[in-house]
Amino acid sequence: MAPHFAGLMRRMTRALVLSCVLASVLATGCDALPRGDSGDRQTASREATTLVPVLTVNRDWRSGRIPFGLRLSAAAEERALQRVIYDAAYVRIPYPNGDVAADRGVCSDEVVRAYRLMGVDLQRQVHEDMRRAFHAYPRRWGLSRPDPNIDHRRVPNLATFFTRHGTSLPVSARGRDYTAGDVVTFALPDGRPHIGIVTERMSADGERPLVMHNIGFGPQIEDMLFSLTVTGRYRYEGPRGGRG
């Protein structure tokens, strides 16, 4: 097979796989939905597709001697080793340090879980901030008060929290501007939100960092940074001075 034809076939196969993944997300959405919300939900095994092989964790997120971003990247890689079925169902969970079933979740759950490996409980941090400043958060779900079962599982809430208590960075079209540990939000073709964590792994051409995310097949590390519209880029290293 001619090299140029083989390359074309690989690109066509990759595009087909990605379109199937996006179709799954369009059916489920990446935002966790409370019971009673409209929209179909479906689950899919992460074994259905793997665009980039997951690599072994090479850093220790527990070591304070390593910069936070690199440790968060390692925690993200640890999450990508787990088997998780995409499930956006609303469930009641404990508080604080609550989580849905370990084998279930959506894109935001993987960000929350990676931070939890760092000792940061985004469920508690988001809930406490929403209790202090509920008016600062999106009202798109018609809630009149914070709900610790779901608030931290919603991408727009995480973006608001990171903006308020972390650093909101400019969105760039240059891959090398993104650093390990950056949290990136995206918009799907239908406008639904998505979220992932930038890792220290790089694309084959060295131009883009790979991203840990769950877009319908469980947590994976993939070369997808610019496959969707980037809507935000954040850095958050945990509570400071008792505030999150």
PyMOL commands that set and color helices and strands:
alter all, ss='L'
color gray80, all
select helices_A, chain A and resi 3-28+46-48+68-80+107-117+122-132+134-136+151-153+155-165+175-177
alter helices_A, ss='H'
color red, helices_A
select strands_A, chain A and resi 85-86+104-105+167-169+183-187+193-202+209-213+220-222+229-235
alter strands_A, ss='S'
color yellow, strands_A
deselect
rebuild
show_as cartoon
